[in-house]
C-alpha cells in the first residue's frame, strides 16, 4: 500500500515536469524565428507601413501635413497619364521577361545538358556572373558608346556599306531601354533555371529517348515541365526588378520614355512625397498580384 502510494505520488509529480518540458520545446521554433521576424519587421514591414501612412497625408510645395486624405490615390488612379505610364511599365516588363526567359532558358539548358563536367559547368556559370561584379549603372551606360550615333555599331555598319547614315533609334529609344534591361537581368533568369535543370534526373530523359521521343518532344514534355519552378522564380525576379527600375529608363531613353518608378523619382525630387507614396502602394499591390498569379500557376515550394 505504501509502495503504491509512493509510485502514484512520483507519477503525479513527473507529469507537470513533462508538461513543462513539452511547452518549452514547443516555444523553441518561435524563439529561433524571433530574430529574423524582428529584422524583417524593422527593415521591411515598418517602412512599407510608413509609406502607406504617408500616402494619405496632405502636402504643398514646402512640407507634408499628417492627415487622412484619399486625394493622392484619386489623382493617381484618375489620371490618364498615370495609367499610360503603368501600361508602359507593364509593356517593358512583358518584353524583357519574354527575352530573358528565352535567352536564360537556352543558356541554362546548354550549361546543364551540353557541358559534361561539373567543373566546366561551374566555370562557365561563373563567367556569366563576371559582368555582375560591376555596378548596374556602369554596365548600363557602357551601351552608349556602342549604340550611339558615332558608336561601334553604326560605324561598323557604315564602313561595311550596309547603311548610308547612322541609325537613330539604336540609342535613346525604347529599343535601348529593353536591350539594357535584358543585359542587366538575364542572369536572374539563368540562375534559377540552371539550378532546376541540374536537379532533373537524367534517367527520365534517357527513358523518354528509349521510348522513341525526339529531342523536341523530350524538351517539351519532360524538361520544360520540370523546369517550370525555376522559370517561375526567374520570372518573379525579372518582373519585380523591371517594375522598380527607373535609372535604365531615364538614361537609355534619353528622357523620352517613362515608367512608374521614374514617375515616383520625379515626384520625390519635387518634394511630393505623399503622391509618390501613393504610387508606391499601387505599384506594390500590382506587383504582389502578379507574383500571386505566378505562384497560383506554378508551385515553387520544391525549389525553396
C-alpha positions in Angstrom: 0.0 0.0 0.0 2.8 2.4 0.9 4.7 1.5 -2.3 1.7 2.1 -4.5 1.1 5.5 -2.8 4.8 6.5 -3.4 4.6 5.5 -7.1 1.4 7.4 -7.7 3.0 10.5 -6.0 6.1 10.1 -8.2 4.0 9.9 -11.3 1.9 12.9 -10.3 5.0 15.0 -9.8 6.5 13.8 -13.1 3.5 14.8 -15.2 3.9 18.6 -14.6 7.6 18.4 -15.3 7.0 16.6 -18.6 4.3 19.2 -19.4 6.8 22.0 -18.8 9.4 20.3 -21.0 6.8 19.9 -23.8 5.7 23.6 -23.5 9.3 24.8 -23.6 10.2 22.6 -26.6 7.1 24.0 -28.4 8.4 27.5 -27.9 11.9 26.8 -29.3 10.9 27.3 -33.0 9.3 30.6 -32.2 12.3 31.7 -30.3 14.6 30.7 -33.2 12.4 32.7 -35.6 12.2 35.8 -33.4 15.4 37.5 -34.6 14.5 37.1 -38.2 11.0 38.3 -37.5 12.3 41.4 -35.8 14.7 42.2 -38.6 12.0 41.8 -41.3 9.6 43.8 -39.2 12.0 46.6 -38.6 13.5 46.8 -42.1 10.7 45.6 -44.4 7.2 45.8 -42.8 7.8 49.0 -40.9 9.0 51.0 -43.9 6.1 49.7 -46.0 3.7 50.7 -43.2 5.2 54.2 -43.1 4.8 54.5 -46.9 1.2 53.5 -46.6 0.6 56.0 -43.9 2.3 58.9 -45.7 0.3 58.2 -48.8 -2.8 59.6 -47.1 -1.1 62.8 -45.9 -1.5 66.2 -47.4 1.3 68.3 -48.8 2.3 71.5 -50.5 5.5 72.8 -52.1 7.2 73.2 -48.7 6.1 70.5 -46.3 3.9 67.5 -45.6 0.9 67.6 -43.2 -0.3 64.5 -41.3 -3.9 63.8 -42.4 -6.2 61.2 -43.8 -7.0 62.1 -47.4 -7.7 59.9 -50.4 -6.7 62.7 -52.8 -3.3 61.2 -53.7 -4.9 57.9 -54.7 -7.7 59.7 -56.6 -5.0 61.7 -58.5 -3.0 58.6 -59.2 -5.8 56.3 -60.3 -7.8 59.1 -62.0 -5.1 60.4 -64.4 -4.8 59.0 -67.9 -1.1 59.9 -67.8 -0.6 57.6 -64.8 -2.5 54.8 -66.5 -0.4 55.2 -69.6 2.8 55.2 -67.5 1.7 51.9 -65.8 0.9 50.4 -69.2 4.3 51.4 -70.5 5.9 49.8 -67.5 4.0 46.6 -67.9 5.0 46.6 -71.6 8.7 46.8 -70.6 8.1 44.0 -68.1 6.5 41.7 -70.6 9.1 42.3 -73.3 12.0 42.0 -71.0 10.5 38.9 -69.4 10.0 37.1 -72.7 13.5 37.9 -73.9 15.2 37.0 -70.7 13.2 33.8 -70.4 14.2 32.8 -74.0 17.8 33.6 -73.6 18.1 32.4 -70.0 16.5 29.1 -70.7 18.8 28.2 -73.6 21.9 29.3 -71.7 20.9 27.2 -68.7 20.0 24.3 -70.9 23.4 24.4 -72.6 25.2 24.6 -69.3 23.1 21.8 -67.8 22.9 19.2 -70.6 25.7 20.0 -73.1 28.6 20.6 -70.7 29.6 17.2 -69.4 31.8 18.0 -66.4 30.6 19.7 -63.3 33.8 21.8 -63.1 33.4 23.2 -66.6 29.7 24.0 -65.8 30.7 26.0 -62.8 33.5 27.8 -64.7 31.1 28.8 -67.5 28.4 29.8 -65.0 31.0 32.0 -63.1 32.0 33.6 -66.5 28.3 34.6 -66.9 28.4 36.2 -63.5 31.6 38.3 -64.1 29.8 41.3 -65.5 27.7 41.4 -62.3 30.8 42.3 -60.3 30.5 45.8 -61.6 27.7 48.3 -61.0 24.4 48.2 -62.9 24.9 51.9 -63.8 28.4 51.2 -65.4 27.1 48.2 -67.3 24.1 50.2 -68.5 26.0 53.3 -69.7 28.5 51.0 -71.4 25.9 50.6 -74.2 26.1 54.3 -75.0 29.4 54.2 -76.9 28.2 51.0 -78.6 24.8 52.2 -79.8 25.4 56.0 -80.2 25.2 57.9 -83.5 29.0 57.6 -83.9 29.2 54.4 -81.9 30.6 51.0 -82.6 27.5 49.5 -84.3 26.8 52.5 -86.6 30.5 53.0 -87.5 30.8 49.3 -88.4 27.7 49.1 -90.5 28.6 52.3 -92.4 32.1 51.1 -93.1 30.7 47.8 -94.4 28.4 49.9 -96.6 25.2 48.3 -95.2 23.7 51.7 -94.2 24.1 55.1 -95.7 23.7 57.1 -92.5 23.7 56.3 -88.7 20.6 54.5 -87.3 19.0 56.9 -84.9 16.8 54.5 -82.9 19.6 52.4 -81.5 20.1 54.8 -78.6 17.8 57.0 -76.6 14.8 54.9 -77.5 12.6 52.1 -76.2 14.9 49.6 -78.0 17.8 50.8 -76.0 15.8 50.5 -72.7 14.8 46.9 -73.5 18.3 46.0 -74.6 19.9 47.4 -71.4 17.3 45.7 -69.2 17.8 42.3 -70.9 21.5 42.7 -70.4 21.1 43.6 -66.7 18.5 41.0 -65.7 19.2 37.9 -67.8 21.3 36.3 -65.2 18.4 36.5 -62.7 16.6 34.1 -65.1 19.6 31.9 -65.9 20.4 31.1 -62.2 17.1 29.6 -61.0 16.5 27.7 -64.3 20.0 26.3 -64.2 19.5 25.2 -60.6 16.3 23.5 -61.6 17.7 21.8 -64.7 20.6 20.4 -62.7 18.1 18.6 -60.4 16.4 16.8 -63.2 17.1 13.0 -63.1 18.9 12.2 -66.3 17.2 8.7 -66.3 13.9 10.4 -67.2 15.5 11.9 -70.3 17.0 8.5 -71.2 13.7 6.8 -70.7 11.9 9.3 -72.9 14.5 8.7 -75.7 14.3 4.9 -75.3 10.5 5.3 -75.7 11.1 6.9 -79.1 10.7 10.6 -78.2 12.6 13.1 -80.4 14.8 15.8 -79.0 12.0 18.4 -79.2 9.5 16.0 -77.6 11.9 15.4 -74.7 12.3 19.1 -74.4 8.6 20.0 -74.5 7.2 17.1 -72.5 10.0 16.4 -70.0 12.5 19.2 -69.5 10.2 22.3 -69.7 7.5 20.9 -67.3 10.2 20.1 -64.8 11.9 23.5 -65.3 8.7 25.5 -64.6 9.6 26.2 -60.9 12.9 27.7 -61.9 11.2 29.7 -64.7 8.7 31.0 -62.2 11.3 32.1 -59.7 13.3 33.8 -62.5 10.1 35.5 -63.7 9.4 36.9 -60.2 13.0 38.3 -60.1 12.9 39.9 -63.5 9.4 41.3 -63.3 9.9 42.9 -59.9 13.3 44.4 -61.0 11.9 45.8 -64.2 8.8 47.3 -62.5 11.1 49.1 -60.0 13.8 50.2 -62.5 14.0 54.0 -63.1 17.6 54.6 -63.9 17.7 52.5 -67.1 14.5 54.1 -68.4 15.8 57.6 -67.7 19.3 57.1 -69.2 18.7 54.8 -72.1 15.5 56.5 -73.3 17.1 60.0 -73.1 14.0 61.2 -71.1 11.7 60.2 -74.0 10.0 57.3 -72.1 8.6 56.9 -68.7 8.0 54.2 -66.0 6.2 54.2 -62.7 9.5 54.1 -60.7 10.8 57.1 -62.8 7.5 59.0 -62.1 7.9 58.4 -58.4 11.5 59.6 -58.6 10.4 62.8 -60.2 7.7 63.3 -57.6 10.2 62.9 -54.8 12.6 65.4 -56.5 9.7 67.9 -56.4 9.1 67.0 -52.7 5.7 65.4 -53.5 6.3 62.6 -51.1 2.7 61.6 -50.3 1.9 61.4 -54.1 5.0 59.3 -54.6 4.0 57.1 -51.6 0.5 56.5 -53.1 2.1 55.5 -56.4 4.4 53.2 -54.5 1.5 51.5 -52.7 -0.3 51.0 -56.0 2.8 49.6 -57.6 3.4 47.3 -54.7 -0.2 45.9 -54.9 0.2 45.4 -58.6 3.5 43.5 -58.3 2.1 41.4 -55.4 -0.9 40.5 -57.6 1.4 39.5 -60.4 3.6 37.4 -58.1 0.4 35.8 -56.6 -0.7 34.9 -60.1 2.6 33.3 -60.9 2.5 31.3 -57.6 -1.0 30.1 -58.4 0.2 28.7 -61.8 3.5 27.2 -60.7 4.3 25.6 -57.3 7.8 26.8 -56.4 8.0 25.3 -52.9 10.1 22.4 -54.1 12.8 24.9 -55.2 12.9 26.7 -51.9 
